[in-house]
Amino acid sequence: MNAPRDSLPEVGAETYLFASSNSGHITWLTDALSRLGSVVVLGPDTRSIDERIALLGPVAVFIDFSIDQSEVAGPLHQRLKRDWPALPVLATGVSAEPAAMLAALRAGVDDFIDISAAPADAVSTLRTLIERRSSQQVGTRGRTLALLGARAGLGVTTLATSLALTLNDLLAQATARGPARTARHGVALLDLGLPARDGLLYLDTQSGFSFVDGVRNLRRLDQTLLHTALAHHSSGVAVLPLPASLSQVREISHADSVALIKRLTDFFDFQIADLGGFSTIDFVAQTVREAQRTWVVCDQSIGAIVSTANLLKDLRTREVDMTHLSLVVNKFDSHVDLTAKDISERLELPLHHVIPTRSAPLLSASSRGEMLVRTARNDPYSQAVAGLARGVHQEFMSPTGQPPAKDPRWSALISRFRKSPSEG
């Protein structure tokens, strides 16, 4: 028998949250799901639930709707559906308490688990729910692309800003050709690199609403707030920068920061997270875990290569899955006796793309308050960024501009269920 879990699960295990203070119910569900993963218990004080969800990425949340738990069950379910709409929520109770079952159904839970039944029924119900979600799920979340730079000066912010503009143009073109879109649309630039707020500067845009403000208003986020509070470039790209006073960043947790990044995927097709020069490795690691793709940006200088190697070592130490990371060699000069392949082999990362050095045209455009990718689309730099944007668009969007019909995560979960015996 597995002991109830209220600590972090082992790396690689699927996680299920259970809001209950009934030790018998906790033991029953823990045993029932023992072959599928770990059950992490949420106590009566659920103020940390957003942090738990952000850190653990649970497959589903179970809420105990038994009579002695009813005061917190309903409000907790409403909160989860508001703040984490893509997360399956199941109720638990016993058939001898029909009022509990009725309360759960009225609350609108995704399904109900009878704790007085056989444990195998819990696995079967959960499997059915995940399969139903898979068949119905049509790109419920947008995609996050993180750009890492081990130090300032590697051109990460210029690349992130240019990519956001170019990708947004591709989405607009696809929307014009395709059918009506969902409520989620466009590109958000998370201007989190150092020096701070350079993305805003390059886009000649002002913002009074920062990433810290977003974290503080996490539970209030909706389309109206994002439309009115976030800065928007004339192209339509939304920009969320660091605060003008970086001391405010210390007032928010890494978990809440990642929770905001995850929440924003409900509203944007793509988020480009500029983390160039960002020094807090734990936040970088958690953001990389959340991102669908991470590009490590490096140039040909020895200092950049050494710094990047140290950054990757820190990520590996934190057991980050490196399979979604690839290398973008920026400011590439073919006359330098160090090839992109050499850098790729040194860093042990697959080479994704090479961006040519175009310092003079980029500087000339920025001095006029312009972006090279908009004023000189045939420039080699603009063409290279356009190639990156097309690759992202083709990978994650269909020709109609809609996201793919299935999120690979659901397929992986279903495969795991089918490999597991149904006995409790």
Number of C-alpha atoms within 10 A of each C-alpha: 9 13 12 19 19 14 10 13 16 10 9 7 13 20 24 24 24 27 25 23 15 13 9 11 20 22 16 20 23 26 19 24 23 16 19 21 17 26 31 23 20 21 15 12 9 13 10 12 16 20 18 19 21 21 18 19 15 19 19 20 22 25 26 28 27 25 16 13 18 16 11 17 23 19 11 15 20 15 12 17 15 14 17 18 14 16 17 20 23 24 27 25 23 20 15 11 12 13 16 22 22 11 18 26 15 10 15 15 19 15 17 22 24 17 20 13 11 13 20 14 17 23 24 15 16 21 19 15 18 21 17 12 17 19 13 12 17 14 18 20 20 22 25 26 21 26 25 29 28 25 22 17 16 22 17 28 31 21 21 26 26 24 25 26 27 25 25 24 19 17 22 17 13 18 18 13 12 14 11 11 13 12 11 17 20 24 28 28 26 26 27 24 26 21 15 20 23 18 28 22 12 19 22 14 14 15 17 12 19 23 23 23 18 23 21 16 13 19 15 14 18 16 13 9 12 18 11 10 17 21 23 21 15 10 14 15 23 24 29 27 28 26 20 13 8 11 8 14 15 9 10 14 14 21 22 22 23 23 24 22 23 20 23 24 20 22 22 20 27 27 26 24 27 26 27 28 20 19 16 10 13 14 17 19 21 20 24 26 19 21 20 15 18 24 22 26 27 33 24 20 14 12 13 19 19 14 15 21 17 14 21 20 13 15 19 13 10 13 12 16 12 14 10 15 23 20 24 27 26 23 20 20 18 11 7 9 9 14 14 23 15 13 22 19 11 12 21 13 20 16 20 15 18 22 22 18 17 17 11 9 15 19 14 13 17 17 11 9 13 16 24 21 24 13 11 15 16 13 14 15 25 25 16 18 25 22 17 19 22 14 13 17 20 12 11 19 19 14 14 16 24 21 23 16 15 16 16 10 11 18 15 10 18 16 12 14 20 10 11 12 11 18 14 17
